[in-house]
Amino acid sequence: MTPSRDISRLIEIMAALRTPVTGCPWDLEQNFATIAPYTIEEAHEVVDAITRGDLDDLREELGDLLLQVVFHARMAEEQNAFAFGDVVEAITRKMIRRHPHVFADKDGNLSPSHVKEVWDRIKAEEKAERAARRPPEEAGHKSLLAGVKAGQPALTRAMELQRKASTVGFDWNDPRAVLKKIREEADEIEAALDGADADELAEETGDLLFAVVNLARHVGADPETALRGTNAKFERRFAYIERALEAKGRSLQDASLEEMDALWNEAKGARSPDGA
């Protein structure tokens, strides 16, 4: 088996990995559910490479993400559900349908806003068609929030749920009101700590995170981007602690929490050029 620029080679490789007896034991034991977290992780790696402006990494990460698509398609093919070619056909059909100004009426004078209107209208038509194909028992109540995609990262989906609800006035008008809600949720976590119920603590922590996302929305910050920035800041400051201890001939294991906390505060004082 040799590398190739042809997608068929990647499909062949995945088929070989999933072949019983001769394939890879790890790949063979996977299913849609076990692979799904890796799919999300690879999508995040693509975003990270874009954020860093590293096109070499972007090439590699796009390949990793493509592998996820091929992996899922292979497992579906094994169940006689669909194959990779069906995935390609579905998306090409969708793109042609959603761009009638390019592939049908050839109207090249549409403004970007008009293109979006056409895109949204056709998406709504497709959604209605999918709903019509579902069994009657699945129809049921049509929620305002039904259009919010379930597969998004939790922080992003929380933002979209809140935005959708705000369109009918279910929202606060002042970020300070959201801040008050955050304090209420923190108090509920403190009360739950007394009971030491893991499920209740997890639920209350989720409520707090949801409220913090709401605050981010009200102050115009994207929670995913904001948290990514804070992660990077944490890494820089923790590296400062490591370097400071190393300069003293010490290790992290040798240092007390008080000593590391003091160095953390030093790191906060030694602000980086970007102000972090």
C-alpha positions in Angstrom: 0.0 0.0 0.0 1.5 3.3 -1.1 0.5 7.0 -0.4 -1.6 8.7 -3.1 -3.4 11.9 -3.9 -6.5 9.9 -4.9 -9.3 9.7 -2.3 -9.8 6.0 -3.4 -6.5 5.1 -1.7 -7.7 6.5 1.6 -10.9 4.5 1.3 -8.9 1.4 0.5 -6.7 1.9 3.6 -9.7 2.3 5.8 -11.3 -0.8 4.3 -8.1 -2.8 5.1 -8.0 -1.5 8.6 -11.6 -2.6 9.1 -11.1 -6.1 7.6 -11.7 -8.8 10.2 -8.7 -10.9 11.2 -6.2 -9.0 9.0 -7.2 -5.5 10.0 -6.2 -3.3 12.9 -7.6 -4.6 16.3 -8.3 -1.0 17.5 -10.0 0.1 14.3 -12.1 -3.0 14.2 -13.6 -2.5 17.7 -14.7 1.1 17.0 -18.3 2.2 16.2 -20.0 5.5 15.4 -20.3 6.5 19.1 -16.7 5.8 20.0 -15.3 7.6 17.0 -17.6 10.7 17.4 -15.4 12.4 20.1 -12.3 12.0 17.7 -14.3 13.7 14.9 -15.1 16.7 17.1 -11.4 16.8 18.3 -10.1 16.8 14.7 -12.5 19.6 13.8 -11.1 21.6 16.7 -7.6 20.9 15.6 -8.5 22.3 12.1 -9.7 25.5 13.8 -6.6 25.7 15.9 -4.3 25.5 12.9 -6.3 28.3 11.2 -6.1 30.4 14.3 -2.4 30.0 14.3 -2.1 30.7 10.6 -0.1 27.4 10.2 -0.9 26.2 6.7 1.3 23.1 7.0 -0.5 22.0 10.1 -3.8 22.9 8.4 -3.0 20.5 5.6 -2.3 17.7 8.1 -5.4 18.5 10.2 -7.7 18.6 7.2 -6.4 15.1 6.3 -7.1 13.9 9.9 -10.7 15.3 9.6 -11.2 13.7 6.2 -10.1 10.4 7.7 -13.0 10.7 10.2 -15.5 11.1 7.3 -14.0 8.0 5.6 -14.1 6.1 8.9 -17.8 6.8 9.5 -18.7 6.1 5.9 -16.9 2.8 6.0 -18.8 1.7 9.2 -22.0 2.7 7.5 -21.1 0.7 4.4 -20.5 -2.4 6.5 -24.1 -2.0 7.7 -25.3 -1.6 4.2 -26.6 1.9 5.1 -24.5 4.1 2.7 -20.9 4.4 1.4 -18.4 7.3 0.9 -19.7 7.9 -2.6 -23.2 8.5 -1.2 -21.8 11.1 1.2 -20.1 12.9 -1.7 -23.3 12.7 -3.9 -25.4 14.0 -1.1 -23.2 17.1 -0.4 -22.8 17.8 -4.1 -26.5 17.7 -4.7 -27.0 20.0 -1.7 -24.4 22.5 -2.9 -25.9 22.6 -6.4 -29.4 23.1 -5.0 -28.4 25.8 -2.6 -26.5 27.8 -5.3 -29.1 28.2 -8.1 -27.5 31.6 -9.0 -24.3 29.7 -9.9 -25.5 26.3 -11.2 -29.0 27.1 -12.5 -30.2 30.6 -13.4 -26.6 31.9 -13.8 -27.7 35.2 -12.2 -24.3 36.6 -11.2 -25.7 39.9 -9.9 -26.9 38.7 -6.6 -25.6 40.5 -3.5 -24.1 38.5 -0.6 -27.2 39.2 1.5 -29.5 37.9 -1.3 -27.4 34.8 -1.6 -27.8 34.2 2.1 -31.6 34.7 1.8 -31.7 32.1 -1.0 -29.5 29.7 1.1 -31.7 30.0 4.1 -34.9 29.5 2.1 -33.6 26.4 0.4 -32.3 25.0 3.8 -35.8 25.5 5.2 -37.2 23.6 2.2 -34.8 20.8 2.7 -35.6 20.7 6.4 -39.3 20.4 5.6 -38.7 17.6 3.2 -36.7 15.7 5.8 -39.5 16.2 8.3 -42.0 14.9 5.8 -40.0 11.7 5.4 -40.1 11.0 9.1 -42.7 8.6 10.6 -45.8 10.4 11.9 -45.0 9.5 15.5 -41.7 11.5 15.2 -43.5 14.7 14.1 -44.9 15.9 17.4 -44.2 19.4 18.8 -42.1 21.8 16.8 -40.0 23.8 19.2 -38.5 27.2 18.5 -35.1 25.6 19.4 -35.4 22.7 17.0 -33.2 24.4 14.4 -30.2 24.7 16.8 -27.8 21.9 15.7 -27.1 19.3 18.3 -23.6 18.5 17.1 -22.0 21.8 18.0 -19.5 22.2 20.8 -21.5 22.7 24.0 -20.4 26.3 24.6 -21.4 27.3 21.0 -24.7 25.5 21.2 -25.5 27.2 24.5 -25.0 30.5 22.8 -27.2 29.5 19.8 -30.0 28.3 22.1 -29.9 31.6 24.0 -29.9 33.6 20.8 -32.9 31.7 19.5 -34.8 32.2 22.7 -34.0 35.9 22.7 -35.9 36.3 19.4 -39.2 36.0 21.3 -38.1 38.2 24.2 -36.9 35.4 26.5 -33.8 37.3 27.5 -32.3 39.8 29.9 -31.8 43.4 28.8 -28.8 44.1 31.0 -25.5 42.2 31.4 -25.7 43.0 35.1 -28.8 40.9 35.4 -26.9 38.0 33.9 -24.1 38.6 36.4 -26.7 38.4 39.2 -27.8 35.0 37.7 -24.2 33.8 37.7 -23.9 34.6 41.4 -27.2 32.7 42.1 -25.9 29.7 40.3 -22.6 29.8 42.2 -24.6 29.9 45.5 -26.5 26.9 44.4 -23.2 25.0 43.7 -22.0 26.0 47.2 -25.3 24.6 48.7 -24.9 21.4 46.7 -21.4 20.9 48.0 -22.9 20.2 51.4 -24.8 17.3 50.0 -21.8 15.9 48.1 -24.2 14.5 45.4 -22.1 14.1 42.3 -25.0 14.3 39.9 -26.5 17.4 41.5 -23.1 19.1 41.5 -22.6 18.3 37.8 -26.0 19.7 37.0 -25.4 22.9 39.0 -22.0 23.3 37.3 -23.7 23.0 33.9 -26.2 25.7 35.0 -23.3 28.0 36.0 -21.5 27.4 32.6 -24.7 28.2 30.8 -25.1 31.4 32.6 -21.5 32.4 31.9 -22.1 31.8 28.2 -25.1 34.1 28.5 -22.9 36.8 29.9 -20.4 36.3 27.1 -23.2 36.7 24.6 -24.4 39.9 26.3 -21.0 41.5 26.3 -20.3 40.5 22.6 -17.7 37.8 23.3 -17.6 34.4 21.7 -17.3 31.9 24.6 -15.3 29.4 22.6 -12.8 32.0 21.5 -12.7 33.6 24.9 -12.0 30.3 26.6 -9.4 29.4 24.0 -7.6 32.6 24.8 -7.8 31.9 28.6 -6.4 28.4 28.0 -3.4 30.0 26.2 -2.9 32.5 29.0 -3.0 29.6 31.6 -0.3 27.8 29.6 1.9 30.8 29.5 1.6 31.5 33.2 2.1 27.9 34.2 5.2 27.8 32.0 6.5 30.8 34.0 6.1 28.8 37.2 8.0 25.9 35.6 10.8 28.1 34.4 11.1 30.0 37.7 11.3 26.7 39.7 13.8 25.3 37.2 16.0 28.3 37.7 16.1 27.5 41.4 16.9 23.9 40.7 13.4 22.9 41.9 10.7 20.8 40.3 6.9 21.1 40.3 6.8 18.1 42.6 9.1 19.8 45.1 7.1 23.1 45.3 4.2 23.7 47.6 0.9 25.1 46.5 1.7 28.4 48.2 5.0 28.7 46.4 3.4 28.0 43.0 0.6 30.4 43.8 3.1 33.1 44.5 4.9 32.5 41.2 1.5 32.5 39.5 0.9 36.0 40.8 4.4 37.0 39.6 3.5 35.7 36.2 0.3 37.9 36.3 2.4 40.9 37.1 4.9 40.1 34.3 2.4 40.9 31.6 3.2 39.7 28.1 3.3 42.1 25.1 -0.3 41.3 24.3 -1.4 42.3 27.7 -2.2 38.8 29.0 
